[in-house]
């Protein structure tokens, strides 16, 4: 089942397929929208044996320091899981590169 968490200037679509969680942010992940992003992955993973998370960034316009912190919180909480960031735009990739977040996540 596909679900959506709405936030100001962003939305977070999430679903689970077996042990794999998918999150598709749209808009901006910042200090205001980061709690909604974290809520989406928590809801998608609850009551399940999840081993992998994929964040599809195709509709992510930008990410600020608050959004990067949310990514770090997710990474720390899910340290035993594989976390993939896919369809990352050049602008978002530049932010991830400059902050060395590319070394923390699998980005194909």
PyMOL commands that set and color helices and strands:
alter all, ss='L'
color gray80, all
select helices_A, chain A and resi 34-45+65-77+90-98+101-103
alter helices_A, ss='H'
color red, helices_A
select strands_A, chain A and resi 3-7+10-17+20-29+52-56+59-63+82-86
alter strands_A, ss='S'
color yellow, strands_A
deselect
rebuild
show_as cartoon
